[in-house]
């Protein structure tokens, strides 16, 4: 079974539930354009915009979680893209938020390299407190705790993506079980908190930019 005459996928279920394998043909190509507009992903308008990647990885994690809930027998396979998507969402969110917080507070905007979520959070946390008067709230403490746990599981983005680290050690070594439901719940909470902070930061930053533009006019 194929999605349409124009769209074929690598491995799909046919109507009887059997697996059908599609081999590469001369008509296949990553930039080929079919006739079904619903399969056209609009990329151009997003160039340089962080929204698509940030929200895309979260949505992918949510879709995988839903798939796991329906098809439990695939959980041992789907845990890897599930964990990777959630982790990458948080990393991208923190990097984007950190830049906006720096601009809002009048600090030099520094693009943070690397993939260490704990370091990103350590830099963003005091800026959140300063910009939004959070202090040491329970929300902030819980986010710190869960990000700490995520860092222990996957410090630099290798653990869910590969079976072995660069030094040859097995990834997720010593981790025998992950409860996808509990993991998903915790990550959703962190993501919702950071999205709220991001929205508040965006509103404040937009106001700051408007005021700067207004004051720059020569009346």
C-alpha positions in Angstrom: 0.0 0.0 0.0 1.2 3.5 -0.8 -0.1 6.8 0.5 -1.0 7.9 -3.0 0.2 7.2 -6.6 2.6 10.1 -6.1 3.8 9.4 -2.6 5.5 6.2 -1.6 7.0 5.3 1.8 9.8 2.9 2.7 7.9 0.4 4.8 4.1 0.5 5.3 1.3 -1.7 6.4 -0.9 -2.9 3.6 -4.7 -3.4 4.0 -4.1 -6.9 5.5 -1.6 -5.6 8.0 1.3 -7.1 6.2 4.6 -5.2 5.6 5.3 -3.9 2.1 8.8 -2.9 1.3 9.5 -0.1 -1.3 12.9 -0.2 -3.0 14.5 2.9 -4.5 13.6 3.7 -8.0 14.7 6.2 -10.7 11.6 8.2 -9.8 12.6 8.7 -6.2 14.3 11.9 -5.1 14.4 14.0 -1.9 13.4 17.1 -3.9 10.9 15.5 -6.2 7.5 17.3 -6.2 4.3 15.3 -6.3 0.7 16.3 -7.0 -0.7 16.0 -3.4 -0.4 19.4 -1.8 -1.1 18.1 1.7 2.4 16.5 1.6 4.2 19.8 0.7 6.1 21.1 3.8 6.5 24.8 3.6 10.1 25.5 4.6 11.0 28.8 2.9 9.0 31.1 5.1 10.6 29.6 8.2 14.2 30.2 7.2 16.0 31.4 10.3 12.9 31.3 12.5 13.3 29.2 15.6 9.6 28.4 16.0 9.4 25.5 13.5 12.3 23.4 14.9 11.4 24.2 18.6 7.8 23.3 18.2 8.4 20.5 15.7 10.6 18.4 18.0 8.0 18.8 20.8 5.2 17.8 18.5 7.2 14.8 17.3 7.7 13.7 20.9 4.0 14.0 21.5 3.1 12.0 18.4 5.5 9.3 19.4 4.1 9.2 22.9 0.6 8.8 21.4 1.9 6.0 19.1 3.4 4.2 22.1 0.1 4.4 24.0 -1.6 2.6 21.0 1.1 0.2 20.1 2.9 -0.9 23.3 5.0 -3.5 21.6 7.0 -0.8 19.8 8.0 1.0 23.0 11.6 -0.4 23.2 12.2 1.1 19.7 10.3 4.3 19.9 11.9 5.3 23.3 15.0 6.5 21.4 13.4 9.0 19.0 11.0 10.0 21.7 13.7 10.9 24.2 15.8 12.5 21.5 13.0 14.7 20.3 12.1 15.9 23.9 15.7 16.6 24.7 16.3 18.5 21.5 13.2 20.6 22.0 14.4 21.7 25.5 17.9 22.5 24.2 16.5 24.6 21.3 14.0 26.3 23.6 16.7 27.2 26.1 19.1 28.6 23.5 16.4 30.8 22.0 15.1 31.9 25.3 18.6 32.7 26.6 19.2 35.1 23.6 15.9 36.9 24.2 16.5 37.2 27.9 19.9 38.7 27.3 18.5 41.3 24.9 15.6 42.1 27.2 18.0 42.7 30.1 20.5 44.7 28.0 23.2 42.1 28.0 25.4 41.1 25.1 23.6 38.4 23.1 25.9 35.4 23.1 25.0 32.4 20.9 25.6 29.4 23.2 27.5 26.6 21.5 27.4 22.9 22.6 24.6 20.7 23.7 24.9 20.7 27.5 21.4 21.4 28.8 22.5 21.9 32.4 24.9 24.7 31.4 22.2 26.4 29.3 19.8 26.2 32.2 22.4 27.5 34.6 22.7 30.6 32.4 19.0 31.1 31.7 17.7 30.5 35.3 19.1 33.7 36.9 18.0 35.7 33.9 14.5 34.4 34.2 14.5 35.4 37.9 15.8 38.8 37.1 13.5 39.5 34.1 10.3 38.1 35.6 10.8 38.3 39.4 10.6 34.5 39.7 13.0 34.2 42.6 13.4 30.6 43.9 9.8 29.6 43.2 8.6 26.0 43.4 8.2 26.0 39.6 11.8 27.1 39.1 13.0 24.4 41.5 11.0 21.7 39.8 12.2 22.7 36.4 15.8 22.7 37.7 15.3 19.2 39.2 13.9 17.7 36.0 16.5 19.3 33.8 19.1 17.9 36.2 17.6 14.4 35.7 17.5 14.9 31.9 21.2 15.9 32.0 22.0 12.8 33.9 20.3 10.7 31.3 21.7 12.6 28.3 24.3 15.3 29.0 25.4 16.1 25.5 22.8 14.7 23.1 24.5 11.4 22.4 22.6 9.0 24.7 19.2 8.7 22.8 20.7 9.2 19.3 23.4 6.5 19.3 24.0 3.0 20.7 27.6 4.0 21.7 29.2 7.2 22.7 32.3 8.7 20.9 34.6 6.9 23.4 33.0 3.6 22.6 31.0 3.2 25.8 27.3 2.1 25.5 24.8 4.9 25.7 22.2 5.0 28.5 24.6 2.7 30.4 23.0 1.5 33.7 19.5 2.7 32.6 17.3 -0.4 32.4 13.9 1.1 32.3 12.2 4.4 31.5 8.5 4.9 32.1 7.5 6.7 29.0 4.3 8.0 30.6 6.1 9.6 33.6 8.9 10.9 31.4 6.4 12.5 29.0 4.4 14.1 31.8 7.6 15.6 33.4 8.9 16.9 30.1 5.5 18.4 29.2 5.6 20.3 32.5 9.0 21.7 31.8 8.1 22.6 28.2 4.9 24.3 29.3 6.8 26.3 31.9 9.5 27.4 29.4 6.9 28.3 26.8 5.2 30.5 29.4 8.5 32.2 30.2 9.2 32.6 26.5 5.8 34.2 25.9 6.3 36.7 28.8 9.8 37.4 27.5 8.6 38.0 24.0 5.9 40.4 25.1 8.3 42.4 27.3 10.9 42.4 24.5 8.4 43.5 21.9 7.4 46.4 24.2 11.0 47.3 24.7 11.7 47.4 21.0 8.6 49.5 20.4 9.7 52.0 23.0 13.2 52.2 21.6 11.8 52.8 18.1 9.4 55.5 19.4 12.2 57.3 21.3 14.4 57.2 18.2 12.0 59.4 16.2 13.2 63.0 15.8 10.1 65.1 16.4 
